[in-house]
Amino acid sequence: MSAAADVMRKPVPQPDADTALFWQGLRQGKLLLQHCADCEHVQYYQQAICRACGSENLAHRAASGRGKVHSFSVVHRAPGPAFKADVPYAVLLVELDEGPRMISTYTGGSPDEVTFDMDVVLVCEEVSERVTLPRFRRA
């Protein structure tokens, strides 16, 4: 592939040992969060230990896929050539109903309609055979 073609490709996440189940869940239309069996902490982003107590006793459970916009920013200048056709777009900080917050993007409408505390719901967007991205739309 040429250097010009590489510049036009958006980067995609690379699943690893800690995140493989998370990405597999998204391919199946589920947002999987880690739940600690020892302290009941719910966490996102996946890792090998609980960030609250250090336990390795973690289980993946499907989240509701619902949340509220805690904060957001509308991007008007593309961060690179591959994103030029996407601007403007909204980057969201979503507070999931289960507690954790995650960064994602808005889909299904104009970024101008995004507001603080807006109810949103998960949309799983397939970008390759291996990767499906979590995005959010108005609930």
C-alpha positions as CSV (number, residue, x, y, z in Angstrom):
1,M,0.0,0.0,0.0
2,S,1.3,3.5,-0.8
3,A,2.1,6.2,1.7
4,A,-0.7,8.3,0.3
5,A,-3.2,5.4,0.9
6,D,-1.9,4.9,4.5
7,V,-2.6,8.6,5.2
8,M,-6.2,8.2,4.1
9,R,-6.9,5.2,6.3
10,K,-8.4,5.8,9.7
11,P,-6.6,4.1,12.6
12,V,-8.5,1.3,14.2
13,P,-8.1,-0.2,17.6
14,Q,-5.8,-3.3,17.9
15,P,-7.4,-5.8,20.3
16,D,-5.0,-7.3,22.8
17,A,-5.2,-10.0,25.6
18,D,-7.0,-7.5,28.0
19,T,-9.5,-6.1,25.5
20,A,-10.2,-9.1,23.2
21,L,-13.5,-10.0,24.9
22,F,-14.6,-6.3,24.8
23,W,-14.1,-6.1,21.0
24,Q,-15.7,-9.5,20.5
25,G,-18.8,-8.3,22.5
26,L,-19.1,-5.2,20.2
27,R,-19.0,-7.4,17.1
28,Q,-22.0,-9.2,18.7
29,G,-23.8,-5.9,19.4
30,K,-23.0,-5.8,23.2
31,L,-21.0,-3.3,25.2
32,L,-19.2,-5.5,27.8
33,L,-18.1,-3.9,31.1
34,Q,-15.8,-5.5,33.7
35,H,-17.4,-6.2,37.1
36,C,-15.3,-7.0,40.1
37,A,-16.6,-9.9,42.1
38,D,-14.7,-8.8,45.2
39,C,-15.6,-5.1,45.5
40,E,-18.5,-4.7,42.9
41,H,-16.6,-2.0,41.0
42,V,-17.7,-1.6,37.3
43,Q,-14.9,-0.5,35.0
44,Y,-14.3,0.6,31.5
45,Y,-11.6,0.3,29.8
46,Q,-10.7,-3.4,30.2
47,Q,-7.6,-4.4,32.0
48,A,-6.3,-7.4,34.0
49,I,-7.0,-6.1,37.5
50,C,-9.7,-4.1,39.2
51,R,-8.7,-0.4,39.4
52,A,-10.6,0.0,42.7
53,C,-9.2,-3.0,44.7
54,G,-6.5,-4.7,42.6
55,S,-8.4,-8.0,42.4
56,E,-8.1,-10.2,39.3
57,N,-11.6,-11.6,39.9
58,L,-13.3,-9.8,37.0
59,A,-16.2,-10.8,34.9
60,H,-17.5,-9.3,31.7
61,R,-21.2,-8.4,31.7
62,A,-23.3,-6.8,29.0
63,A,-24.2,-3.1,29.7
64,S,-27.5,-1.6,29.0
65,G,-26.0,0.5,26.2
66,R,-27.7,3.6,27.7
67,G,-26.2,6.7,29.1
68,K,-26.1,10.5,29.2
69,V,-23.8,13.0,27.6
70,H,-21.6,14.2,30.4
71,S,-19.5,16.5,28.1
72,F,-18.9,16.9,24.4
73,S,-16.9,18.8,21.8
74,V,-17.7,19.4,18.2
75,V,-14.7,18.9,15.9
76,H,-14.6,21.3,12.9
77,R,-11.0,20.8,11.8
78,A,-10.1,17.2,10.8
79,P,-7.2,15.8,12.8
80,G,-5.9,14.3,9.5
81,P,-6.8,13.7,5.9
82,A,-8.7,10.5,6.7
83,F,-11.2,12.4,8.8
84,K,-11.8,15.3,6.4
85,A,-15.1,14.0,5.1
86,D,-16.4,13.5,8.7
87,V,-16.2,17.1,9.9
88,P,-18.1,18.4,11.7
89,Y,-18.6,15.6,14.2
90,A,-19.2,15.4,18.0
91,V,-16.9,13.6,20.4
92,L,-18.8,12.6,23.5
93,L,-18.0,11.8,27.1
94,V,-20.8,9.4,27.9
95,E,-21.7,8.5,31.5
96,L,-23.0,5.0,31.2
97,D,-26.1,3.9,33.3
98,E,-23.7,1.4,35.0
99,G,-21.4,4.3,36.2
100,P,-18.2,4.3,34.1
101,R,-17.7,7.1,31.5
102,M,-16.4,6.4,28.0
103,I,-15.3,8.6,25.1
104,S,-17.0,8.0,21.8
105,T,-18.6,9.8,18.9
106,Y,-22.2,10.8,18.0
107,T,-24.0,9.3,15.1
108,G,-27.5,9.5,13.6
109,G,-27.8,13.3,13.5
110,S,-26.2,16.6,13.4
111,P,-23.5,17.3,16.0
112,D,-25.4,20.6,16.6
113,E,-28.2,18.7,18.3
114,V,-26.0,17.2,21.1
115,T,-26.6,18.7,24.5
116,F,-25.3,18.1,28.0
117,D,-27.3,15.4,29.9
118,M,-28.9,14.2,26.6
119,D,-29.9,10.5,26.7
120,V,-28.0,8.4,24.3
121,V,-27.9,4.7,23.3
122,L,-25.2,2.5,21.9
123,V,-24.8,1.9,18.2
124,C,-22.3,-0.7,17.1
125,E,-20.6,0.3,13.9
126,E,-18.6,-2.4,12.0
127,V,-15.4,-0.9,10.5
128,S,-13.6,-4.1,9.6
129,E,-14.0,-7.9,10.1
130,R,-12.1,-7.6,13.4
131,V,-13.3,-4.3,14.8
132,T,-16.7,-2.8,15.6
133,L,-16.7,0.6,17.2
134,P,-19.0,1.8,20.0
135,R,-20.9,5.0,19.0
136,F,-23.9,6.7,20.4
137,R,-27.1,8.2,19.0
138,R,-30.0,10.1,20.7
139,A,-32.1,7.7,22.7
